[in-house]
Amino acid sequence: MHALTRRLFGTDGVRGLANSELTPELALALSAAAAQVLAEHGLGHRPLAVVGRDPRASGEMLQAAVTAGLTSAGADVLQVGVVPTPAIAHLVGAYSADLGVMISASHNPMPDNGIKLFAAGGHKLPDAVEDQIAARVNDTGVERPTGARIGRVRDVPEAAGHYVDHLLRAAPQPLQGLGVVVDCAHGAASVVAAQAYRRAGAEVVTLHAQPDGLNINDSCGSAHLDQLREVVLAQRAAIGIAHDGDADRCLAVDATGAVVDGDQIMAILALAMRECGELVENTLVATVMSNLGLHRTMREHGVVVKTTPVGDRYVLEALMAGGFTLGGEQSGHVVLPSYATTGDGLLTALRLMARMVSSGRSLADLAGVLTRLPQVLVNIAVADRMAVVAAPEVTAAVARAEAELGETGRILLRPSGTEPLVRVMVEAPTESIARTVAHRIATIVAAAH
């Protein structure tokens, strides 16, 4: 029995401590199972998979295991090296592949790693297919191909360049003269972000773009914005862009050093797209984590906000079901389905900067359309996330706090889909009230643990 198989797929693939929970044996079994399940779905041809990774050291080991698993099940493999997660989604479609595998733990610390799977066309796998793959992981009775039916491997070093070309085709406006500082988190953005922004015309200063396999997300990137703010001010740049380890997120900093989060970015893009008729049914898709201020702002401008559970996969499902053209998360995952099948931090940044240039307005001015309610998020480490969330004393505490806030705020209590945490989010009229309520609930959650 492999580690993690009790709860194999989370909200964003399979993730865990590399070589302890996420072992090479599990990576091999998982990728072989994925190829087998795909073959049983009646492809009618030899499966083709695209495999990439972020720069963390364990990715080298896990990539070797994933490639071995795929080829052992008869799938051919295109190894594209270190690229962002959205590059894998794009390349699966561009190379007419049947499967994409991204080896990354996104914003998690370096010791963690993960495996994200993409179906043909670059879409995330449906839950039902993930369940079939998970059920197959421990099946040792599957007949394996031999001889010429074993999969083959080819390196594709030009793949990152193809992805940048795609980004530039999706960029609506040259960025000539726009000063940008980009924090690459010592991650996958390090290999493509500066190139993409410079080719779009921006004047680029790079930050944290020297990955060594060990420094990914280490006090940098979208979860650590202080140094980016300092450099933006020192360089007198128009904007700072922060990516996470696999570059599917984008947060920003304006010229004054103020943080512009995913909600504000979505508001800016939604109004820009509404203005030019690109916002289908004047609808934005956001998760339950988005600030109430986003809902109020969009309502004032005639935009409907459709709400989903946390996770860009659920945003994507709602976008596809409704044919909508913009969605995302407060954390900086923004999805533009006309150009990408998953959240793409570089595409988001290009579209955001293009709006600044086309409107002639500063990022601070554009972001000022949204007034956020004070929001406090507290993470509590727990052993059993689901049991703690369902504990009677916890649900009672949440109910009391909701009654106390009434219409002036809200509370969201949820288990993390990627880490052993329970997240308590509170919005209230003042930060003091939000903090008091959040920590009161957090104390009860910790005691329930």
N, C-alpha and C positions, 0 to 999 in steps of 0.2 A: 504494500500500500504506500503510495507516494504522499509526501507532505502536501498540505493544502487541499487535498481532494475532497474533504468534507464541505468546503466552501470554495470551490476552485475558482470560479469567475466572480469577480466583484463588479462594480459599476464601470470599471475601465480595464478589463482584461484580468490577468492573473498577476498578482504582485506579492512580494515577500522579501525577507532577508536573503540575499543571494548566497548560494552554496550552503544554506541551512534550511530554509523553507523552500525557496525556489532553487532547486538543485539542477545540475546538468541532466540527471536521470529523468526528472520531471519534465524539463524542457524538451528532451528527446521524445519522451512518451506523448507529451501534449501535441507536439508538431506532427508526429507520425499519425496520431489519432485524427488530427485536423485534415491531413491529406487523405486518410482512409474514408472519413465521412464525406468529404467532397467527392471522392471517386464514386462512392455509393449513390450520390445524388444524380448520377447519370451524365457526367460531363461528356462522355463519348470521345475523350482524348486524354493524353497524358497530362496530368496537372502541372501548372507552372506557378511558382511562388516567388514573390519579391521579399527579400529579407534585409532589414536594416537595423541600426541601433543608435543609441546616444553614446557619448564618449566614456561612460563610467567603466572602470576596469573589468568588472564582472561581465560586461557585455561581450567581451572577446570570447570568454569561456562559453557563455550561453548561446552566442551565435553559432559556434562550432557544434553545439549540441542540437540546436534547432535545425541547422542544415543537415546534420546526420539523420535526424528523425524524418525530415521531409523526404530526403533521397532514399531512405530505407523503405519508405512507403511508395516509392515510384514516382515522386514529384521532382521535376527539374527546378533548380533554384537559381535566381539572379541575386547575387550579393551586391548591394548598392552602398555598403559602408555606413559611415556616420552621416545621418541625415535627420531632419525633423520628422516627427510623426506624420504631419500632413503631407510630407513628401512621399511617404510610403502609400498613403491613400491615393494620391495623384498618380504615382507610378504604376500601381496595380491596374488602373484604367489605361494609362498610356501604353503599357506593355501588354495589354490584353491578358493579364494574369488572372488566375483563379483564386489566388490567396495572397494576402500580404501579412507579413509578420514584422512588428516593430518591437525591439527589445529595449525597454525603457521603463523607469519608474517615475517619469515626469518630474514633479517638484519634490519628490521624496529625497531623503539624504542619500549620499553615495553608497552606503552598504546595501541598500535595497535595490531590487531590480524588478522588472515586470515583462510580461509578454502580451502584446495587444494584437488581435487578429482582425484582418479586414477581408471581406468577401470580394468577389468579382465586382468591378466598378468602383472599388474603394470604399464601400459601405461597411460599417461595423456589423458583425455577425448578429443575427437575431438570437434571442434568448433560447429558442428551441434548438437551434443548431449548436449553440454553446453547450447545452445540456447533453446533446448527443456526443459531442467531443469529450466532455467530462466523464460520461459513462464508459467511454472506450479507453480511457487512459490506462486503466489497470487490466485491460484485456490482453493477455499474453498468447491467446490462441489464434490470432489473426495470421494468415499466411502472408509471408513477405515475398516481394519479387526478387528474382535472381537474374544474373547475367545482364543482358541488354536492357532489361526492364527496370533495373536500379536507376534512380534519378541521377542527373548530371548537374554540375555546378559551374556557373560562369560569373566572373566579377564584372561589374558594370561601373567603372569609375566615373563615367560621364553623366551618371544619373542625377547627381546634385545640380549640375548645370542645366539639365532638362527641366528640373523643378523651378529653378530661378527664371528660366524663360517663360514658364507657365505663369509665374507670379507677375511678371512684367506685362504679359498680355492681359491680365486681369486688373492692372492698375489703371484707373480712369484718368489720371492727370499727372503730367510731368512735375517733378518736385524741385526744379531748378532753384538753387540758392537756399533751400530750407535746411537749417542747422539742426541735426539730430544726434543725440547721444544714445547708443544702443547697448544695453547690458545683456550679454549673451549667456550669463549664468555658467560660464565655462561648459556649456552644453552643446547641443546639436546646432543651435543658431550660430555658433562660432564659425561654422564652415560656409554659411550662406547669407546671413543677415546683412552684413556690411556690403557684400557684393550686390545684393538685390537693391538696397537703398541707394547705393552710389549709382548703379545703372539707371535707376529711376530719376536721378538728378540731384539727390540730396547731398549735403556736405556732412559726412559721417565721422563721428568720433566713437571708437569701440571701447567697451569696458568689459572686463572679465571674459575675454575671448581667447584664453590660452589653456584649453583643457589638457589635463595630464592623466585623466582617468580617475583621479582621486578628489579633485576639487569641485566637481559639479555641484551646483546649488549651495556651495559653502559660503554662507553670509553674502550671497549675491543673487541676482535674478529677481523674478517677480514676487518672491516672498520676502525680500530684503531690499528695500528701496532707498535707504538713507544715503548710500554712496552715490547712487544715480542722481538723487536730488542735488547733492553737493556739486557733482561734475556739471550738471545742467546749468546751475547758477554760475559756476566758475567759467564755463565756456560761453555763457550767454546764448545758449542754444534755444531754439524755438520749442523743442520738445525732447523728452527723454522716453525711450521705449524699453520696457523690461520684459524679457522672455523667461520661461521656465526651462528645465533641463531638456525637454524634447520639443520646445518651441511651438506648442499648440496653444499657448496662452500669450496674451499681450496686455500689459498694464502700461500706463503712461504717466509722465510727470510734465506739468506745464512749465512755462518760462519762469514762474515765480517759485517753483519747487513744490507746488501742491500736487498731490496724487490724484490721478484720474482713473477711476476703477472701471470694471467691466460694465456696470450699469450706465455710467456716464458715456462710455464709448458706444454702447448700444443706442442710447438716446440720440447721440450726435449722428450716428449712421442712419438710424430710423428716420429722423427728420430730413436728412439729406436725400435718402431714397424716396421718401414720400414726396419731396419737392420735385423730383424728376420722374415720378411715376413708376419707380422700381419696387415699391413696397406693396406686395400683393395683398389685396383686401385690407390695406392699411393695418396690418397685423404684425406684431413683434412677439416672438416666443421667448419666454424667460422661465427660469426655475423659481421654486418657492423661496430661494435664498435672496432673490432680488429685493432691493429696498422698496418700501412703500412709496418713497419719493418717485421712483421710476414709474410706478402705476399712475400716480397723480399727474406727473408731467405728460405722459403719453395721452392720458384721458383729455387733458387740456388742449392737446394738439390733434385730437381726433384719431389717435392711434389705439387700437385694441391690443391689450397684452394677454396672450394665452399662456397659462402657467403649467409647468410640468414638474415632476420630481427632480431632485438633484442628479446631475450627470448629463454630459453632453449627448450621450446616446439617446436619452429621452427627449432632449431638445430636437435632435435629428429626426426621431420618429414623428414628432408633432409637425415639424417642417415638411417632411415628406407626405404625411397624411393630408395636410391642408394645402400643399403646394405653395407654402409661404417662402419668403426670400431672406429673412433675417431672424436670427435667434442667438441665444448665448447665455452665459452665466456671469454673475458678479465677479467671479474669480479671474475673468479675462478670456475664457473660452468663447469665441464668437464664431458663428457659423454663417457663411454666405453660400447657400446651396447652388446658386447660379455659377459659382466658380470653384467650390470645394465640397467634398463629401464629409468633411469633419472640421472641427475647430482648427483654424490656421492663424497663428500669432503673427506671422510675417504679412500675410494677406490683410489681416485686420489693421496692422500698422500702416501699410501702404494706403489703404482706403481712408484711414483717419487723417494721415498727412495730406492726402489729396483733397480732402474736405477743407482743411486749413488753407491750402493754396487757392482752391477754386473760389472760396468765400472771402478770402482776404482777411479772415478773422483769426485771432489767437486761439490757442487751445483753451485757455482760461475762459475766454468769452463764450466759446462753443459749449464748454462743459457747464457753464453757469446756468444753462437752461434747466438743469435738474437740481432741486434742493433735496438733499437726503435727510431722512430722519436719523438721529443718532442711533448707531447700531453697535452692539457689543457682542462679540463671539468668544465663547469660552470652550476650550477643548479639555475633556476629562479622560484620562487613560483608564480603561476598564478591561476586564478579562472577557466578559460576555456582553457585547454591545446590545444585543436584542433583549436579553433578560433585564438589563438595567433600564432600558427605555420603557419596558412594560411593567416595571415594579409599581405596585399600588401607591407607595409613598411619593414616587416621582410623578406619576400622572396626576395625583391630587395636588401636588405643589404647582404643577403647570396650570391646572385648572384655576387654582386660587389666583395666580399671577395674571392669567388672562382676564379674569373677572375684575381685577384691580385696574388693569390698563384700559379695558373696554375698547372703544373705537380709536383711542389715541395711540395705539401701538400694537405689537403682535409678538408672539413667542413661537420659535421653531425649535423642537428637540428632535434630533435624529442621530442614528448610528452612522459613523463614517463608512463609506463603501470601500475604502482602500487602506484604512489604518485602524488599530484597536482603540478607537476613541468614540466617545459620545460628544456631539457638538450641541451647545446651547446658544441659540441666537436670540437676542432680544432687541426690539426697536421700540423707542419710547420718545416722548416729547423732548426730553433732555438726556444728555449723556449720563448724568448722575443717576437718574431714575433707571435707565437701561442697565447701567453697571450694577446697581444695587439688586435689581431683580435677577439679572443673569447670575450673579455670584450666589444669591440665595438658592436658586435652583441648582447651581453647580455643586454646592455643598451637600445638598440632598442626594444628587446623583453619585457623588463620591462616597457618601455613606452607604448607599444602596449597593455599591460595588463591594 
